[in-house]
Amino acid sequence: MPTLETIVNGLEFKNPFVIGSGPPGTNANVIRKAFDEGWGGVVAKTISMDASKVTNVAPRYARMRATGSKEVFGWENIELISDRPFETWIEEFDSVKQSHPDGMLIASVMEEYNENRWKEMIERCQEVGVDAFELNFSCPHGLPERKMGAAMGENPDIVEEVTRWVMEVAKIPVWAKMTPNITHIADPGERALIAGADGLAAINTILSVMGVDLETLRPQPTVEGYSVPGGYSCKAVRPIALRMVMELARMMHGKYDNQTISGIGGIETGDDAAQFILLGSHTVQVCTGVMIHGYGMVKEMSESLLAFMEKHNFETIDDFRGASLPYFSTHADLVERQTKAKVEAKARREGMVQKDAQWSGDDFVAQSDKLVSND
Ligand SMILES: Cc1cc2nc3c(=O)[nH]c(=O)nc-3n(C[C@H](O)[C@H](O)[C@H](O)COP(=O)(O)O)c2cc1C
């Protein structure tokens, strides 16, 4: 029988399913519920030292549905980090660890560009026993105006510097959460690893404008007639998230093999999770999916991930992590492979060669030219 139990950065997860930072981990009660329903870990809603600077607006969500359907496949939010006091969070982290010692509790933290504040926040959270940290270098809206979140994450020098501050005091594993709103996610990702981060988490939401109301001509979500670009999540972002996780995994391969990836973006099923693991993820996070389907979804996800593993005779998550990465290549290589396959198929059809025959380079070029021009 396969098992979903997995050890990541020395932490024992009963399964690789982790609640992603956001509304599903917004206080101790819902974090407890997540553990009771069977989630292996929870990344709590992002906190900072001074919640009084955080003011949310309403509405702050907008949804994209398929035409004529109720099914949500895209979700935009302009929600900020937690507006609950730091002291309250410290008490709640403590009480969750007391009541649910086996659930992996990950504190998501964000601060201004200030070494003392980052260090104090890390020290105070680890004192009450959280299992790991996620550094939020990636919130795309609101906080960048205060040079926080994605404003840090899009600058590899700052990612490295702030991660170093954190690593000087952290005694537990640290993941750096990356913004997708950048051309090459591997650049800041590598700088976080160079600074000593134990892992990367990707992706946060993609900067977006959900739409414009054609009656009022106002962009959505509309707050007192105005809007700002927000963060896009849910199924629609999954292909982009898979690509970015793949890029991080390829960057890490052979160089940062003890550091890990937590894959995030549009995950709703065990099959989605399997794809992120096949591209190099050690754990997978779900945020919008839980807002739509509820905490209980982890049961079905676990069953279907186990069924996938059984079908392929994988006993552990480690057995198939990264197994699809070797099949990414260059476009020129795809052309070469396809040309060769066509030549061989045609030759077989015409009985020109035995099944296993080797082509000489000249034959190959001549035949491929003929085939390609006949296409
Ligand atoms: C309403 C909402 C609030 C979020 N708040 C946070 C946050 O406080 N910190 C953070 O790191 N990510 C936050 N996220 C981003 C998610 O953790 C996740 O990276 C992203 O939504 C993609 O995953 P998903 O498609 O499973 O939601 C938020 C997402 C949503 C939808």
The ligand as a Gaussian input file, in Angstrom:
#p B3LYP/6-31G(d) Opt

LIG

0 1
 C       -8.440000      35.737000      -0.886000
 C       -6.993000      35.356000      -0.916000
 C       -6.143000      35.826000       0.082000
 C       -4.782000      35.483000       0.056000
 N       -3.966000      35.921000       1.051000
 C       -2.657000      35.546000       1.062000
 C       -1.804000      35.919000       2.132000
 O       -2.193000      36.562000       3.108000
 N       -0.502000      35.533000       2.066000
 C        0.000000      34.789000       1.023000
 O        1.192000      34.444000       1.019000
 N       -0.812000      34.392000       0.007000
 C       -2.102000      34.758000       0.003000
 N       -2.930000      34.341000      -1.008000
 C       -2.350000      33.564000      -2.114000
 C       -2.532000      32.047000      -1.943000
 O       -1.888000      31.562000      -0.789000
 C       -1.989000      31.279000      -3.179000
 O       -0.604000      31.524000      -3.309000
 C       -2.674000      31.667000      -4.482000
 O       -4.015000      32.027000      -4.277000
 C       -2.632000      30.554000      -5.535000
 O       -3.156000      29.350000      -5.031000
 P       -4.712000      28.902000      -5.175000
 O       -5.051000      28.906000      -6.648000
 O       -4.767000      27.535000      -4.548000
 O       -5.502000      29.904000      -4.405000
 C       -4.280000      34.667000      -0.996000
 C       -5.155000      34.194000      -1.974000
 C       -6.501000      34.514000      -1.944000
 C       -7.410000      33.976000      -3.014000

